[in-house]
Amino acid sequence: MRPLLLLRTAFAVTLLSAAFSPCWGQTAAPALILHHGRVLTVDPAFSIREALAVDATGRIIACGGNQEVLALKETSTQLIDLAGKTLMPGLMDSHVHPGAALTEYDHEIPVMETIQDVLNYIAARAKATPEGSWIHIRQVFITRLKEQRYPTRQELDAAAPKHAVNFSTGPDCLLNSLALQRSGITRDFKITDGGPGKVEIDPVAGEPTGLLREMGRFVKMKQQVKSPTPAEVYERTRALFQDYNSVGLTAIGDRGAGRASLDRYEEMKKRGELSLRVMCSHTFNTVGMWRTIEQGIDEIIAHPLCKGDDRLRIIGTKVWLDGGMLTGSAYMSRPWGISQVYGISDPAYRGTLNIKPESLQKMVDKVTAAGLQFTAHSVGDGAVHTLLDAYEKVNTAHPVRDTRACITHSNFMSEEAVRRAAGLGVMMDIQPIWLHLDSRTLLGQFGQARTRWFQPLKSIFAAGGVVGGGSDHMQKIGSFRSVNPYNPWLGMWIAITRTARFLDEPMHAEECLTREQAIQMYTINNAKLLFLETQTGSLQTGKQADMILLDRDPLTCPINELAQTKVLKTWLAGQLVYQAR
């Protein structure tokens, strides 16, 4: 076993021993006792208790009946009568991008639900910015627009005839005529850097439609917007984390961390203002010569935060293996099919695969050999199988299970993929909000048969796999107003009901989770994904007291009221980090 992997394994074993050592009868006095409540422990038996005791270090020292826990009380112990309310472990989001806090620094961005909303916004920005400057509109997904299509190049030209417009959604973008001209994109454009990409050509006119697949690196955009100072970035990030606390989040996975964000988190921790646990997946460049790519991975491995703690740590790396299902570039096992919605004219088009399989295998081997988690944005079933192939090959050299190897998004799967992932110990980081917001378009494009294994949550549980719930929060502060809402109660409700906007029936109801399973997705399962299960994810003796007090019981409240659950208090390691007004 490699030295770093051996060290990390030994560290995990030590924590595991500490987490589940007997705590009854210990000499430390409880600093806090919460009693006469309904305590959802989310332990392996999903036990429900009445009371909980926490010591001065933030560890749970007792969890049981009111009488036995209150018997530990001393004169210095703080008592909180829960008055029958529900207490449960703090929730976790396996996939966020905290840079979302800066989205509206320059100006507030309205909700856009129609093509006309998009064009009105662009026209307003054209009036607010000098002629000839760029207008950049991000992450307004066509699957969520009423018309279910991209705006046309001509529509963008009409909305802002004297500005260069970049309508970008995930890995793809649509440019107006001036933006194409400035970027040098013509019908004869050739990709020469070895990376992915495709210029969509109008079959009638023979000219670019403006739609570019995986080609953002070629867009020569210079945007004139206000830039925040480092202090402002810090404060907006802190405000976002406090909003995360307000919906019950006590841990997140930053699935796109870089040096600047890591430095900011370290400063927050140093000041005592890091109000949740931040487990980071560091990104690296995947295009170019292998030695250059390898050097980037080596720099991550050498970062001190790879040996961080349960409050802040680099747990692994993240790359982008394919495109997006919201934009029409996810790598599928079969052709997408000609589509007006996605602007697809090639009947053989399967999406984009950004990394060649042989290079992907080298990356997986390098990262997992260092004891780090490898994960890749893998939306289409073709990408999911490609990543599983790489994991299987590397697994013959060293077990990827030990590193919590992961598939990020993992939306389109297959029965075989579910089985293979469970057998390898490969975990999945899935966003239920996409099922709710985008299923109407996906069902129209692929039909019932090809969406049968879309987010197959129940099948993953049944196979013994580990799936965690995330949001892929991209823009704005506000758990319901954000692009990809990060409200975890909404995520649970979707996973339980598989309700999709504008559809009369659940999206493959055979994959609905139970309430207990949905809670596990956002607690103990995410704890496993984020290397935190020995410390938190359930309310058990020896673990840290990351916990939340609710205004209702998520196990018994009317199911259609679950998404409106309010968090009354949030504790991190026994310290109150949020209290509702």
C-alpha positions as CSV (number, residue, x, y, z in Angstrom):
1,M,0.0,0.0,0.0
2,R,1.3,3.5,-0.9
3,P,2.7,5.4,2.2
4,L,0.1,8.3,2.0
5,L,-2.8,5.9,1.6
6,L,-1.5,3.8,4.5
7,L,-1.3,6.9,6.7
8,R,-4.8,8.0,5.8
9,T,-6.2,4.5,6.4
10,A,-4.5,4.4,9.8
11,F,-5.9,7.9,10.6
12,A,-9.4,6.7,9.7
13,V,-9.1,3.6,11.9
14,T,-8.0,5.7,14.8
15,L,-11.0,8.1,14.4
16,L,-13.3,5.1,14.0
17,S,-12.1,3.6,17.3
18,A,-12.5,7.0,19.1
19,A,-16.0,7.6,17.6
20,F,-17.5,4.4,18.9
21,S,-15.7,3.9,22.2
22,P,-18.0,3.6,25.2
23,C,-18.9,7.0,26.7
24,W,-21.3,6.1,29.5
25,G,-19.8,6.6,32.9
26,Q,-17.0,8.9,31.7
27,T,-15.8,11.6,34.1
28,A,-16.4,14.6,31.9
29,A,-19.5,16.6,32.8
30,P,-22.0,17.3,30.0
31,A,-21.8,20.9,28.9
32,L,-25.2,20.6,27.2
33,I,-28.2,18.3,27.5
34,L,-31.1,18.5,25.1
35,H,-34.1,16.5,26.4
36,H,-37.8,15.6,25.9
37,G,-37.5,15.7,22.1
38,R,-37.6,13.3,19.2
39,V,-34.0,12.5,18.4
40,L,-33.5,11.0,14.9
41,T,-30.1,9.4,15.4
42,V,-29.6,8.1,11.8
43,D,-27.6,5.3,13.3
44,P,-27.5,1.9,11.5
45,A,-30.9,1.0,13.0
46,F,-32.3,4.5,12.5
47,S,-33.0,4.6,16.2
48,I,-35.2,7.4,17.7
49,R,-34.3,8.6,21.2
50,E,-35.5,11.3,23.6
51,A,-32.4,13.1,24.8
52,L,-28.7,13.8,24.0
53,A,-25.7,15.0,26.1
54,V,-22.7,16.9,24.7
55,D,-19.4,17.5,26.5
56,A,-17.3,20.7,26.4
57,T,-15.3,19.5,23.3
58,G,-18.5,19.2,21.2
59,R,-18.6,15.4,21.4
60,I,-21.8,13.4,22.1
61,I,-21.4,11.5,25.4
62,A,-24.9,10.1,25.7
63,C,-28.0,9.5,23.6
64,G,-31.0,7.7,25.0
65,G,-34.0,8.2,27.2
66,N,-34.8,11.4,29.1
67,Q,-34.2,9.9,32.6
68,E,-30.9,8.3,31.9
69,V,-29.4,11.3,30.1
70,L,-30.7,13.9,32.6
71,A,-29.1,11.8,35.3
72,L,-25.7,13.0,34.0
73,K,-26.6,16.6,34.6
74,E,-24.3,18.7,36.8
75,T,-24.6,22.3,38.0
76,S,-22.7,23.6,35.1
77,T,-24.8,21.8,32.4
78,Q,-26.9,23.9,30.1
79,L,-30.4,22.3,29.7
80,I,-32.6,22.7,26.6
81,D,-36.1,21.4,26.7
82,L,-37.0,20.4,23.1
83,A,-40.7,20.3,24.0
84,G,-41.3,17.4,21.7
85,K,-39.5,18.9,18.7
86,T,-37.3,16.9,16.3
87,L,-33.5,16.9,16.6
88,M,-31.4,15.2,13.9
89,P,-27.9,15.2,12.5
90,G,-26.8,18.3,10.6
91,L,-27.3,17.9,6.8
92,M,-24.6,17.9,4.2
93,D,-24.5,18.9,0.5
94,S,-22.1,16.8,-1.5
95,H,-21.7,19.3,-4.3
96,V,-21.6,23.1,-4.2
97,H,-19.7,25.9,-5.8
98,P,-19.4,28.6,-3.2
99,G,-18.2,31.1,-5.8
100,A,-22.0,31.4,-6.4
101,A,-21.9,34.0,-3.6
102,L,-20.4,36.5,-6.1
103,T,-22.9,36.1,-8.9
104,E,-24.9,39.2,-8.1
105,Y,-22.1,41.4,-6.9
106,D,-22.3,43.6,-10.0
107,H,-26.1,43.6,-10.3
108,E,-29.1,41.6,-9.4
109,I,-30.0,38.9,-11.9
110,P,-33.8,38.4,-12.5
111,V,-35.5,35.0,-12.8
112,M,-35.7,34.1,-16.5
113,E,-38.3,31.5,-17.5
114,T,-38.9,32.4,-21.2
115,I,-36.9,33.4,-24.2
116,Q,-38.4,36.9,-24.0
117,D,-37.1,37.1,-20.4
118,V,-33.6,36.3,-21.6
119,L,-33.8,38.9,-24.4
120,N,-35.2,41.6,-22.1
121,Y,-32.3,41.0,-19.7
122,I,-29.8,41.3,-22.6
123,A,-31.4,44.4,-23.9
124,A,-31.3,46.0,-20.4
125,R,-27.6,45.1,-20.0
126,A,-27.0,46.7,-23.5
127,K,-28.4,50.0,-22.2
128,A,-26.3,49.7,-19.0
129,T,-22.9,49.0,-20.7
130,P,-20.9,50.8,-23.3
131,E,-21.4,49.9,-27.0
132,G,-19.0,47.2,-28.2
133,S,-18.6,45.6,-24.7
134,W,-19.5,42.0,-23.9
135,I,-22.7,40.8,-22.3
136,H,-22.4,37.5,-20.5
137,I,-25.5,35.6,-19.4
138,R,-24.7,32.4,-17.5
139,Q,-26.6,29.2,-16.4
140,V,-30.0,30.0,-17.8
141,F,-30.7,26.4,-18.9
142,I,-32.9,25.8,-21.9
143,T,-34.5,22.8,-20.3
144,R,-36.1,25.2,-17.8
145,L,-37.3,27.8,-20.3
146,K,-40.9,27.6,-21.4
147,E,-39.9,27.3,-25.1
148,Q,-37.3,24.6,-24.4
149,R,-34.7,25.9,-26.8
150,Y,-31.7,28.1,-27.1
151,P,-32.3,31.7,-28.2
152,T,-31.1,32.1,-31.8
153,R,-28.1,34.0,-32.9
154,Q,-30.5,36.4,-34.7
155,E,-32.5,37.0,-31.6
156,L,-29.4,37.8,-29.6
157,D,-28.3,40.2,-32.4
158,A,-31.7,42.0,-32.3
159,A,-31.6,42.4,-28.5
160,A,-28.0,43.8,-28.5
161,P,-27.0,44.7,-32.0
162,K,-23.9,46.7,-30.9
163,H,-22.7,44.3,-28.1
164,A,-21.0,40.9,-28.2
165,V,-23.3,38.4,-26.4
166,N,-22.3,35.1,-24.8
167,F,-25.2,33.0,-23.6
168,S,-23.4,30.3,-21.8
169,T,-24.9,27.3,-20.0
170,G,-22.5,24.8,-18.4
171,P,-19.9,23.7,-20.9
172,D,-21.7,25.1,-24.0
173,C,-22.5,28.6,-25.2
174,L,-24.4,30.4,-27.9
175,L,-22.8,33.6,-29.3
176,N,-24.3,36.4,-31.3
177,S,-22.7,37.5,-34.6
178,L,-20.3,40.1,-33.1
179,A,-19.1,37.6,-30.5
180,L,-18.5,35.0,-33.2
181,Q,-16.6,37.5,-35.2
182,R,-14.4,38.7,-32.3
183,S,-13.6,35.1,-31.3
184,G,-12.7,34.1,-34.9
185,I,-15.3,31.4,-35.1
186,T,-16.3,30.6,-38.7
187,R,-17.6,27.5,-40.5
188,D,-14.0,26.6,-41.2
189,F,-12.8,26.9,-37.6
190,K,-10.5,24.0,-36.6
191,I,-9.8,22.8,-33.0
192,T,-6.0,22.2,-32.9
193,D,-5.3,22.0,-29.1
194,G,-6.3,18.4,-28.7
195,G,-9.3,19.4,-26.5
196,P,-13.0,18.7,-27.1
197,G,-15.4,20.9,-29.0
198,K,-17.9,21.3,-31.9
199,V,-19.2,24.2,-33.9
200,E,-22.8,23.7,-34.8
201,I,-23.5,24.6,-38.4
202,D,-26.9,25.6,-39.9
203,P,-27.6,22.8,-42.5
204,V,-29.4,25.3,-44.7
205,A,-27.2,28.4,-44.5
206,G,-24.0,26.5,-44.0
207,E,-22.9,29.1,-41.4
208,P,-22.4,28.7,-37.6
209,T,-25.6,28.8,-35.7
210,G,-23.7,30.4,-32.8
211,L,-23.9,27.3,-30.7
212,L,-20.5,26.0,-29.5
213,R,-20.1,22.7,-27.7
214,E,-17.3,22.6,-25.0
215,M,-15.5,25.6,-26.6
216,G,-15.6,28.2,-24.0
217,R,-11.8,28.4,-24.1
218,F,-12.0,29.9,-27.6
219,V,-14.4,32.7,-26.7
220,K,-12.3,35.9,-26.5
221,M,-14.5,37.6,-24.0
222,K,-13.5,40.7,-22.0
223,Q,-16.4,41.6,-19.7
224,Q,-16.7,45.1,-18.1
225,V,-18.1,44.4,-14.6
226,K,-17.2,45.5,-11.1
227,S,-14.8,43.2,-9.3
228,P,-15.1,42.6,-5.6
229,T,-12.1,43.2,-3.3
230,P,-10.7,40.2,-1.4
231,A,-12.5,41.4,1.7
232,E,-15.8,41.6,-0.1
233,V,-15.3,38.0,-1.5
234,Y,-14.6,36.9,2.1
235,E,-17.7,38.5,3.5
236,R,-20.0,37.2,0.7
237,T,-18.7,33.7,1.2
238,R,-19.2,33.9,4.9
239,A,-22.8,35.2,4.3
240,L,-23.4,32.2,2.0
241,F,-22.1,29.7,4.6
242,Q,-24.5,31.3,7.2
243,D,-27.4,30.8,4.7
244,Y,-26.3,27.2,4.3
245,N,-26.5,26.9,8.1
246,S,-30.0,28.3,8.1
247,V,-31.3,25.4,6.0
248,G,-29.5,22.8,8.2
249,L,-26.2,22.4,6.4
250,T,-23.2,21.7,8.6
251,A,-20.9,20.3,5.9
252,I,-20.4,20.8,2.2
253,G,-18.3,19.4,-0.6
254,D,-16.7,22.1,-2.7
255,R,-16.5,20.3,-6.0
256,G,-14.4,22.9,-7.8
257,A,-11.9,24.2,-5.3
258,G,-8.7,26.1,-6.3
259,R,-5.9,27.9,-4.5
260,A,-7.8,31.2,-3.9
261,S,-10.8,29.5,-2.4
262,L,-8.7,27.2,-0.2
263,D,-6.7,30.2,1.1
264,R,-10.0,32.0,1.9
265,Y,-11.4,28.9,3.8
266,E,-8.1,28.7,5.8
267,E,-8.5,32.4,6.8
268,M,-12.1,31.8,7.8
269,K,-11.0,28.8,9.9
270,K,-8.2,30.8,11.5
271,R,-10.7,33.6,12.5
272,G,-13.2,31.1,13.8
273,E,-15.7,32.0,11.2
274,L,-15.9,28.8,9.2
275,S,-19.4,27.8,10.3
276,L,-19.5,24.4,8.5
277,R,-17.1,21.7,7.5
278,V,-15.7,22.2,4.0
279,M,-14.3,19.1,2.2
280,C,-12.7,20.1,-1.1
281,S,-12.2,18.5,-4.5
282,H,-9.4,20.4,-6.2
283,T,-9.5,20.8,-9.9
284,F,-6.7,20.5,-12.4
285,N,-6.0,20.9,-16.1
286,T,-6.8,17.8,-18.2
287,V,-5.7,19.1,-21.6
288,G,-2.1,18.8,-22.9
289,M,0.9,16.6,-22.4
290,W,0.7,14.0,-19.7
291,R,3.7,15.3,-17.8
292,T,2.0,18.7,-17.5
293,I,-1.2,17.1,-16.3
294,E,0.8,15.0,-13.8
295,Q,2.6,18.0,-12.4
296,G,-0.7,19.6,-11.7
297,I,-1.8,16.5,-9.8
298,D,1.5,16.5,-7.9
299,E,1.0,20.0,-6.7
300,I,-2.4,19.1,-5.3
301,I,-1.0,16.0,-3.5
302,A,1.7,18.2,-2.0
303,H,-0.8,20.8,-0.6
304,P,-0.9,20.8,3.2
305,L,-4.7,20.7,3.3
306,C,-4.5,17.1,1.9
307,K,-3.5,16.4,5.5
308,G,-6.2,18.7,6.9
309,D,-8.8,17.9,9.5
310,D,-12.5,17.3,9.8
311,R,-13.2,21.1,9.5
312,L,-11.3,21.8,6.3
313,R,-9.5,19.4,4.0
314,I,-8.7,18.5,0.4
315,I,-10.3,15.1,0.0
316,G,-9.5,14.7,-3.7
317,T,-9.7,16.0,-7.2
318,K,-12.5,16.7,-9.7
319,V,-12.4,16.8,-13.5
320,W,-15.1,17.3,-16.2
321,L,-15.4,14.1,-18.2
322,D,-18.4,15.0,-20.4
323,G,-20.7,17.9,-21.2
324,G,-24.2,18.5,-19.8
325,M,-27.7,17.1,-20.2
326,L,-29.1,20.6,-19.7
327,T,-27.2,21.8,-22.8
328,G,-27.2,18.8,-25.1
329,S,-23.5,17.7,-24.7
330,A,-23.6,14.8,-22.1
331,Y,-21.8,11.8,-23.5
332,M,-24.4,9.1,-24.2
333,S,-24.0,5.4,-25.0
334,R,-26.4,6.0,-28.0
335,P,-26.9,9.1,-30.2
336,W,-28.9,11.9,-28.8
337,G,-31.1,12.2,-31.8
338,I,-31.9,15.2,-34.0
339,S,-33.3,17.9,-31.7
340,Q,-34.6,21.4,-32.1
341,V,-34.5,21.8,-28.3
342,Y,-30.8,21.2,-28.1
343,G,-29.8,22.5,-31.6
344,I,-28.6,19.0,-32.7
345,S,-28.5,18.3,-36.4
346,D,-26.1,15.3,-36.6
347,P,-28.1,12.0,-36.2
348,A,-24.9,10.3,-35.0
349,Y,-24.0,12.8,-32.3
350,R,-23.5,11.3,-28.9
351,G,-22.3,14.3,-26.9
352,T,-18.7,15.2,-26.0
353,L,-16.1,13.1,-24.1
354,N,-13.5,15.6,-22.8
355,I,-10.8,13.1,-21.7
356,K,-9.5,10.1,-23.7
357,P,-10.0,6.8,-21.8
358,E,-6.2,6.1,-21.6
359,S,-5.6,9.5,-20.1
360,L,-8.5,9.2,-17.7
361,Q,-7.0,5.9,-16.4
362,K,-3.7,7.6,-15.7
363,M,-5.4,10.4,-13.8
364,V,-7.4,7.9,-11.7
365,D,-4.3,5.9,-10.9
366,K,-2.2,8.9,-10.0
367,V,-4.9,10.4,-7.7
368,T,-6.1,7.3,-6.0
369,A,-2.6,5.9,-5.4
370,A,-2.1,9.0,-3.3
371,G,-5.1,8.1,-1.2
372,L,-7.2,10.9,-2.6
373,Q,-10.8,10.7,-3.9
374,F,-11.1,10.9,-7.7
375,T,-14.4,12.2,-9.1
376,A,-15.4,13.3,-12.5
377,H,-18.4,15.3,-13.8
378,S,-20.1,12.4,-15.6
379,V,-23.7,13.1,-16.8
380,G,-24.4,10.7,-19.7
381,D,-24.4,6.9,-19.4
382,G,-21.5,6.8,-21.9
383,A,-19.4,8.9,-19.5
384,V,-20.5,6.9,-16.5
385,H,-19.4,3.6,-18.1
386,T,-16.1,5.2,-19.3
387,L,-15.3,6.2,-15.7
388,L,-16.3,2.8,-14.3
389,D,-14.0,1.2,-16.9
390,A,-11.1,3.3,-15.6
391,Y,-11.9,2.5,-12.0
392,E,-12.1,-1.2,-12.7
393,K,-8.6,-1.2,-14.4
394,V,-7.0,0.8,-11.6
395,N,-8.7,-1.4,-9.0
396,T,-6.4,-4.2,-10.0
397,A,-3.4,-2.2,-8.8
398,H,-5.0,-0.8,-5.6
399,P,-8.6,-0.8,-4.3
400,V,-10.4,2.4,-5.3
401,R,-13.0,1.6,-2.6
402,D,-10.5,2.9,0.1
403,T,-10.4,6.3,-1.6
404,R,-14.2,6.8,-1.9
405,A,-13.9,6.9,-5.7
406,C,-16.9,8.8,-6.9
407,I,-19.0,9.6,-9.9
408,T,-20.3,13.2,-9.9
409,H,-23.9,13.7,-11.2
410,S,-24.2,10.2,-12.5
411,N,-27.6,11.0,-14.0
412,F,-28.0,8.6,-16.8
413,M,-27.0,5.1,-15.6
414,S,-27.8,1.5,-16.5
415,E,-28.6,-1.5,-14.4
416,E,-25.1,-2.7,-15.1
417,A,-23.6,0.6,-14.0
418,V,-25.5,0.4,-10.7
419,R,-24.2,-3.1,-10.1
420,R,-20.6,-2.3,-11.1
421,A,-20.4,0.8,-8.9
422,A,-21.6,-1.0,-5.9
423,G,-19.2,-3.9,-6.4
424,L,-16.2,-1.5,-6.7
425,G,-17.3,0.7,-3.8
426,V,-17.7,3.6,-6.1
427,M,-19.9,6.3,-4.7
428,M,-22.3,8.7,-6.4
429,D,-22.9,12.4,-5.9
430,I,-26.4,13.1,-7.4
431,Q,-28.5,16.2,-7.5
432,P,-32.3,15.5,-7.2
433,I,-33.1,19.1,-8.2
434,W,-32.2,18.3,-11.8
435,L,-34.9,15.6,-11.8
436,H,-37.5,18.1,-10.7
437,L,-36.6,21.0,-13.0
438,D,-35.4,19.2,-16.2
439,S,-37.3,15.9,-16.5
440,R,-40.0,17.4,-18.9
441,T,-37.3,18.1,-21.5
442,L,-35.4,14.9,-20.9
443,L,-38.5,12.8,-21.2
444,G,-39.4,14.5,-24.4
445,Q,-36.0,14.0,-25.9
446,F,-35.3,10.4,-24.8
447,G,-38.6,8.8,-23.9
448,Q,-39.6,6.5,-21.1
449,A,-37.2,3.6,-21.9
450,R,-34.0,5.7,-22.0
451,T,-34.9,7.6,-18.9
452,R,-35.6,4.4,-16.9
453,W,-32.2,4.6,-15.3
454,F,-32.2,8.3,-14.8
455,Q,-31.1,9.0,-11.2
456,P,-31.9,5.4,-10.1
457,L,-31.7,6.2,-6.4
458,K,-33.7,3.2,-5.0
459,S,-31.8,0.8,-7.2
460,I,-28.5,2.2,-5.9
461,F,-29.6,1.7,-2.3
462,A,-30.9,-1.9,-3.1
463,A,-27.5,-2.8,-4.7
464,G,-25.7,-1.7,-1.6
465,G,-24.2,1.4,-3.2
466,V,-23.6,4.7,-1.5
467,V,-25.3,7.8,-3.0
468,G,-25.2,11.2,-1.5
469,G,-27.4,14.2,-2.2
470,G,-26.2,17.5,-3.5
471,S,-27.4,20.6,-5.3
472,D,-24.6,21.7,-7.7
473,H,-25.4,25.2,-6.4
474,M,-23.9,27.6,-9.0
475,Q,-25.3,31.1,-8.6
476,K,-27.0,33.4,-6.1
477,I,-27.6,33.3,-2.3
478,G,-31.0,31.9,-1.3
479,S,-31.9,28.3,-1.0
480,F,-34.9,28.5,-3.3
481,R,-33.9,31.4,-5.6
482,S,-30.5,30.1,-6.4
483,V,-29.6,28.5,-9.8
484,N,-29.9,24.8,-8.8
485,P,-31.6,25.5,-5.4
486,Y,-29.6,24.2,-2.4
487,N,-32.5,23.7,0.0
488,P,-31.9,20.1,1.2
489,W,-35.5,19.6,2.2
490,L,-36.5,20.3,-1.3
491,G,-34.0,17.7,-2.5
492,M,-35.4,15.1,-0.1
493,W,-38.9,15.7,-1.2
494,I,-37.9,15.2,-4.8
495,A,-36.0,12.0,-4.0
496,I,-39.1,10.7,-2.1
497,T,-41.8,11.7,-4.6
498,R,-39.8,12.1,-7.9
499,T,-42.1,14.9,-8.8
500,A,-41.1,16.9,-11.9
501,R,-42.4,20.3,-13.0
502,F,-44.9,20.1,-15.8
503,L,-45.3,16.3,-15.6
504,D,-48.5,14.7,-14.4
505,E,-46.9,11.6,-13.0
506,P,-43.7,11.0,-11.0
507,M,-40.5,10.5,-13.1
508,H,-40.2,6.7,-12.8
509,A,-41.9,6.1,-9.4
510,E,-40.2,2.8,-9.0
511,E,-37.0,4.7,-8.0
512,C,-38.7,6.7,-5.2
513,L,-36.9,6.6,-1.8
514,T,-38.4,6.1,1.6
515,R,-38.1,9.1,4.0
516,E,-35.4,7.3,6.0
517,Q,-33.3,6.8,2.8
518,A,-33.7,10.4,1.7
519,I,-32.5,11.6,5.1
520,Q,-29.6,9.1,4.9
521,M,-28.6,10.6,1.5
522,Y,-28.1,14.0,3.1
523,T,-26.5,12.8,6.4
524,I,-24.6,9.6,6.8
525,N,-24.2,8.8,3.1
526,N,-22.8,12.3,2.4
527,A,-20.5,11.8,5.5
528,K,-19.1,8.7,3.8
529,L,-18.6,10.6,0.5
530,L,-16.8,13.4,2.3
531,F,-14.7,11.2,4.6
532,L,-16.6,12.4,7.7
533,E,-18.6,9.4,8.8
534,T,-16.3,8.6,11.9
535,Q,-17.0,12.2,13.1
536,T,-20.5,13.1,12.1
537,G,-23.5,12.1,9.9
538,S,-25.4,10.5,12.8
539,L,-26.1,11.3,16.4
540,Q,-24.1,8.6,18.3
541,T,-21.8,8.6,21.3
542,G,-18.3,9.7,20.4
543,K,-19.3,11.7,17.3
544,Q,-19.3,15.4,17.1
545,A,-22.5,17.1,17.8
546,D,-23.4,18.5,14.4
547,M,-27.2,18.7,14.8
548,I,-30.3,20.7,13.9
549,L,-33.6,21.4,15.6
550,L,-36.7,21.4,13.3
551,D,-40.2,22.8,13.3
552,R,-41.6,19.5,12.2
553,D,-40.8,15.8,12.0
554,P,-39.6,14.9,8.5
555,L,-40.6,11.3,9.1
556,T,-44.3,12.0,9.8
557,C,-45.2,15.5,8.4
558,P,-47.4,15.6,5.3
559,I,-45.1,14.7,2.4
560,N,-46.0,17.8,0.4
561,E,-45.0,20.0,3.4
562,L,-41.5,18.5,3.7
563,A,-39.8,21.0,1.4
564,Q,-41.1,23.8,3.7
565,T,-39.3,22.4,6.7
566,K,-37.8,25.2,8.9
567,V,-34.6,24.8,10.8
568,L,-34.8,26.5,14.3
569,K,-31.2,25.9,15.4
570,T,-28.0,24.6,13.9
571,W,-25.1,23.4,16.0
572,L,-21.6,22.6,14.7
573,A,-19.6,20.5,17.2
574,G,-21.9,21.6,19.9
575,Q,-21.6,25.3,19.1
576,L,-24.7,27.2,18.0
577,V,-24.0,28.6,14.5
578,Y,-27.6,29.5,13.5
579,Q,-30.8,30.4,15.4
580,A,-34.0,31.3,13.6
581,R,-35.5,34.7,14.5
